[in-house]
């Protein structure tokens, strides 16, 4: 007589899946313990930056619920006073934590309400997507397994704790284009759109303790009006999401931070729920993407456009781009005539208590992707405490930083121009259309580390001219990459000498890079 296997279960609230760090010690906790023991935790320690960025948005929403900071009827002064009281306490109220987590369903494999999933995919999709497509880095379908032991025929299960972090990556950074077909109301559609954070860079406040990080990361209400109780996170909704529903208002903070996924996902558990053996990934909605602003992203406004499409993220995530190049945008206060807008979360950080504000750093999470299916590289960076450099607190320092950032970018542009001209003069040829000469790419690669050294030196030397200092760095980079050519060919030496001269002759008036 065969025994009946126990049902698969794994609670996102109570089973450990979130990596955390306290001093030199690392551990895994569930969401409930993350808040109950937050005062004993220094920081999150998730290995995948996009999963960490997604989790910080979820945690900010839960923080707002537990503390009452999600009340849209609070005035700005009342909201700041409440946050200060929470920071002074140094921990989250255990009763409020238990009350919140006891109120909602968190089972990842619940047949009716699996956490952040849609159970209807079992019958609406003709087949699963496959565990290798679900796990980043594994070859899926008929793709060749160049550097991976996995293939279409060796689909190894993944631990559920890891699968939950990957689940967040798909919801926030998922791909667009052709996906697993989904049939609803007789219509079969296989096209999906990209996740709300795809190819983006997020800037998150980082405190000395986890409560400081989470409380500093709660965005303030900036809308005109919102009824109390109108907002809901996906796990707070009374029913699973309806893929045929019309656009739901993007209320604050729950839907704004957790309710924008364009993907529907369903995980298939292994025995007991300790692993995930398969997954369905398809579209969640065909309704056009809502127009909303993420509080952790920087934006660029296109003045000539008057419609809603005039707002774009400032930069696509680029693993080769150093974080300090965005300091100008992060530190300058919003300007109604400016085209760049720092992340909205920065607008509330100056109201934090002085000890918290002075020690607050910024964690940068980026995912270098194309707009559709290619995932190149994820990355993270940590700034020093920099809020004392904001325009509101030190306008002279902020302006100096802006000047240096602008000069660094302008010098890079000029370096690309003169290097291309030098290469053409030395070789007598022209690069292919829309292609940089070899010298240009190498020179820029050498230039940016030198420019970073110059940048930090200039902040300590307010009297030193930024244009000349960055031109020195560009000239050194150009000479380094052309050394062999200059030794062998007089034409190359002459062309590079002209290029270096032009680096110093460029106009020095600062301007923003496009």
N, C-alpha and C positions, 0 to 999 in steps of 0.2 A: 504494500500500500504506500503510495507516494505521498510525501508530506507537502503541504501547501506553503509556498514561499511567502514570507511576510511582504506586505505592500511596500513599494519603494517610497522613501520619504527623506527629505532633507529640508530643514528650516533655514531660510536666509536670515531669520532673526536669531536662532539659537544654536545652529551648527557653525563651527568655525570655518570661515572662508576668506576673511579679510586679514591681510598681513599688516601687522603693526610693529612698532619699535618703541621700546622704553630703554633709554641708555644704550648699552651694547647688546641688549637682549631682544630677540625677535619672537613673535608668537602669531597665532591666528585666532580670530574671534568672530562671532556673529554680530549682526547689527545691534541687537539688544545690549550685549556686553560692551560693544564699542561705545555706547553712550553711558552705560552704568559705570564703566571703569575709565571713562575718558580722561579724568583727572590724573590717572596713573599712566597714561600713554603720552609719549612725546610726539609721535607722528605716525601717519600711515606709511606702509612700506610695500605697497603693491609693486610687483616686478614690471608690470606693463603700464607705462605712462597714460595711454588713452583710457585704460580701465580705472586708473586713479583719478583722472579728470572727471570721468563719468560718475564715479562713486562720490566725489566731493560735491557734485550737484545734487545727488540723491540725499547725501548726509546734510546738506544745507537745508533742504526742504524739511527733513525730519527734525532738524534743530529748530527751525521756525515753528513747527507744530508743538514740540515739547515745551518750548519757552514762552509761547504766546506772541512771538515776533511776527506771526503771520496775520495779525489783526490789521486789516486795511483801514480801520477807523482811527488808529493811533495817529496823532500828529507826529511830525518829525522829531520834535523835542521829547515827546512821550516815548517814541520808539527808541531813540538814543538812550534815554534814561533807563528803560527796561533792559537794553543790552548791557549797559554799564553795571546794573545790578547783577545780571547773570555772570558777567566777567568777575565781579567782586566775589561771588560765591565760589567760583573756581571749579564747580562741578554741576552736573545736571541732576535735577530732582529725581530720585529713584522712583517715587510714586508716579510722577508724570511719564517717566520712561516706560514703566510697566503698563500703565494705563494705555499708552499709545500702541505698544506692540501687542498687547492682549486684544486690542480692538480689531485688528486686521489679520488677513490670512497671509502667511509667509512661506508655505510649503512649496518648494520648487517643483514637486511632482504631483501636486494635488490634481485629481482628475478633472475637477470643475474649474478651479481658479489657481492654476500654477503661477507662481510669482513672475511677473513681467513676461508672461507668455500667453499664447492663444491656443486653447485646447481644441478649437474647431479645425485646426490644420490636419488633424488625424483623418478627417473625412473630406476636407476641401482640397487637399493636395493629392495627386495621383501617386506620389512616391516621396520619400524623404530626400533631403539635399545631400546628406552624407556627413559623417563626422570629420572627414579630412577637409571638406570645404568650410566647415564650422571653425576648425582650429587654425589660427593664423600661422603661416609658414609651412603648412603641409600641402603637398600637391593634391589637387582634387580632380575628379573625372579622369580624362585621358592625358592630363599634363604629365610630363616626364619628371621623375623624382631624381633630380640632379644631386642634391646634397641632403636628402632625407631618406630615412629607412621606411617611410610610409608610402603606400601606393593605394590604388583603388581596391586592391585585393588584400591589403594589410591595414585595415581600419582599426587601429588600437583605441580602446576606450580612453577617456580623459577623466581624471578625478573631478568630482562634482564641484569641489571648491575652486578649482581652476576654471571649470566650465562656466561658473557664475561670473567670473571676471571677464571671460570671453564674451558671454552674453551681453554684458554692458558695452563692450567694444562694438558689437554689431548694432546695438540700438542707437548708439551715438555717432559712430564712424562708418556705418555699413555702406556697401557698394551700391551702385546703380546699374541699370541695364537689365539684361536677361537674367531671370531667376527661376526658381521652382514655380511652375504654374499653380494658380489657385482658382478654383471654380466656385462662384457664388451666383445664385439666381440664374443658372444656366449659362453664364458668361465665364469663359476661361481667360485669364490674363496672366502673363508671365513677366511683365515689365515692372521693375521697381525703381524707386528714386533713392538718392543717396541720403545717408544719415545727416542730422542737423549740424554736426560738428566736423563733417568730413573735410580733411585737408586744412584744419584750423589750428591756431595756437591759443591756448588758454593761459590766463594769468590768475593764479590763486593766492590769496594772502596766507602766509605761514607764520603761526604764532609759536611761542615757546612751549606750549602744551596743546594737546588736541582740542580742549574746550576753546582756547583762544583762536585756533585755526578755524573751527567750525562757526563760532560766533562772528568772527571777522568776515567769514565768507557768506553770511546771509545777506542777500541784496535787499535794499529798502524798497518799499512800494512807491512807484513813481507815476502811477496812473491817476486818472481823475476821480474815478469812483468804482468800487467793487463791493458787492454785497457780502457780508460775513457768511462763510460757509459755501460760497459759490465755487471755491477752488478745490481741486482734488488731484492727487497723484494717481497713477494707474492702479496701484494696489488698494486705493481708497474708493475706487469707483464701485457702484453696486453690481456691475456685470462686466464681463470681458468686453474689450473694445469692439465696436461695430464697424467693420471695414466699409460699409456703405453709408455711414453717417456723414452728414455735412460738417463743415469746419466748425470745431468747438472753440469758443473764445479762449484765448491763451491767457488764463488768469494767473495771478501771482500768489505764492511763488511756485506751487506744485506743478501746474501744467507748463509754466515757463521753463522750469528746470528739468522736469522728468517726463513730460507728456508730448514730446515732439518727435518721437521715433517714427520712422517711415517703414520699419520692418516688423513683420510678425514672425515669431520664433516659437518653436516647441522642442524641448529637449526630451530625448528618449532615455530612460534610466537603465542602468545595469541592475543586477540583483541587489536588493536592499537599498538602492539609491546612492551608493558610495561612488559610483562612476556614471558617466554619460556615454552611451554607446552609439548614438545617432542623433540627428537634429533635422528639423524642418526650418528652412529660412525662405521667406517669401515677402510679398508686399503687404503692408498693413492698411494702406489707404491709397486711393487714386485721386483724392482731392488735392488741388494745388497747395504747395507749401505755404503755411501762414507767414505773414510778415511780422517778425518779432525780433527783439534785440536780446542777445545773450549777455548777461552782466559781466562775464569773464573774458569777452573778446574785444579787441580793438577794431574800430571801424573807420572806413574812409568814405566820405561823402563826395559825390560827383556833382559839382555845382550846376552844370548845364542841364542836368536832369531834374525835372520837377515831380516825377512820379515816384512810387515807392521803390523802384529798382535803383534809385540813386545811392542806396546804402550798401556797401560791400565790406567784407572783412578786410582789414588793413593789408595783411600779407597772407598768402597761402603758406602753410607750414613748409619750412625748408631746413632740412637737417644740417645744411652747411652754413646757415645764417646764425651768427652769434646774437645772443639775447640783448646785449648792450646797445645794439643798433636801434632798438625800439624804446630806449629810455626817454627820448624826447617826447614821444607820444604818451608814455606812462606818467610823466611828471608834470606836464603842462595842463593847467586847468582847462575845462571846456571853453571853446571860443565859438561864438555863434557865426563868426566869419571864417573860421578855420575849416579845413577839409578833413582833418584827422580827429578822431574821438577816442580818448582812452577808455578802457573797460569801465563800465558804470560802477562796478564794485569799488573802485578807487574813490568815488564821490562820498562814500560814507566812512572811509578809513580815518580821515582827519578828526572825526568825532570820537574816536576811541580814547580811552584813558592814556595819559602821557606815557607811562611805562610800557604799555602794550604797543602803542604807535611807534615808539622809538626803536623797539626791538623787532618789529614786524618785517619779515622778508617776503619776497614774492617767488612762488614756485611756478616755473614755466613748463607746460606740458604741450608738446606738439606731435603731430602725426603727419609725416611727409607722404602724401598720397596724390594721385591724380584725381580728377573729378568723377571717375567711373569705377574702375576695378583694381587698379594697380596700387599696392601698398609698398612703399619704398622703405621707410624707416621711421620708428618713433623715437622720441628723445625727450629729455628733461633737463632743466637747468635751475639753479637756485641763486637768487640775487643776494647781495648784502642788504642790511637794513637801509632802505632808501626813501622812506616817507618824509624824512626831514629835508629831503631835497626837492619836494614838490613845490610848485609855484606858490601855493598858499602859505608855505612856511619859510621858504628861502627863494624868493624870486630871482635873486642875482645868480645863485647856484643853478637854478632850473634853466635860466636863460643861457648860462655858460654851457650846460649840458646840451641844450638844444642847438647852440651854435656849433659845438664840436660834432654832434651827430650829423648835422647838415653838411658840414665841411668834409667829414669822412665819406659820406655818400657822394657828394659832388666830385671829390677827388677820384673815387672809384669810377664814376662815369667818365671823367676826363682821361683816366688811365686806360680805359677800354678804347676810347677814341684814338688816342695818340699811339697806342700799341698796334692797333689795326693799321693805322697809316704807316707806322714804321715797318711793319711786316710787309706791307704792299710795296714800299719803297725798296726794301732790302731784297725781296724775291722777284719783283716785277710781276707778280701775279695778284689775283683777287680771290678771297675765300668764297666758298660756295654760298649760294643765296641763303640768308638767315643763319649762317654758320660763323662762329668766331674763329679767327686764326689761332693756331696753337699757342702763340705767345700770349694772347689775351687771356685765355683761361688760366694759364700757368701764372701770369703776372698777378691776376686778381686773387688766386689762391694764396700766393705769397704775401700779397698786400694786406689782407684782412687781419691776420694775426699781428702784423706790425702795427696796423692802425689801432687795434685794441690797446696795445702797449702805449701808443701815443695818446690815446683818448684818456686813459687813467692818469697819465703824467700831466696832461693839460689841465685836469681838474685841480691838481695841486699847484699849478703854475698859472694863475689867472692872467698874468701879464704876457704870457707867451702867445704869439700869433698862431692860430689854428691852421690857416691855409698853408703856411710854409712848413709846419710840422708834418702835416699829412702828405704834402708834396714830397718831403724827404723820404717818407715811408714808401710812397709809390715809386719814386725814382730808384730806391734801393731794390725794391721787388723787381722792377723792370730790368735793372742791370744784372741781377742774379739769374734770371731766366734766359737772358740773351748772352751770357758770358761766352759760351762756346762759339756762338755765331759771330760775335764781335771779334774774337781772336782770329777766326778763319777768314772772315770776309770784311773788307774795308767798307763795302756798301752797307752792311749791317751795323758796323760801328758808327758810321755817319748817320744812318737813320735813327738809331737809338739816341744819339746825342741830340738830334733835333727833337725827338720825342720828350726827352728829359727837360729840355729847354721849355717846351710848350707846357709841361706840367706846372712850371712856376709862373708862366705868363697868363694862365687862365684867370678869368674874372673871379674875385674873391668874395663877391656879395653872396651871402648865404641864401639858399633856396631849398625848398623841400624836394626830395627825390620823388619821382612819379611812382 
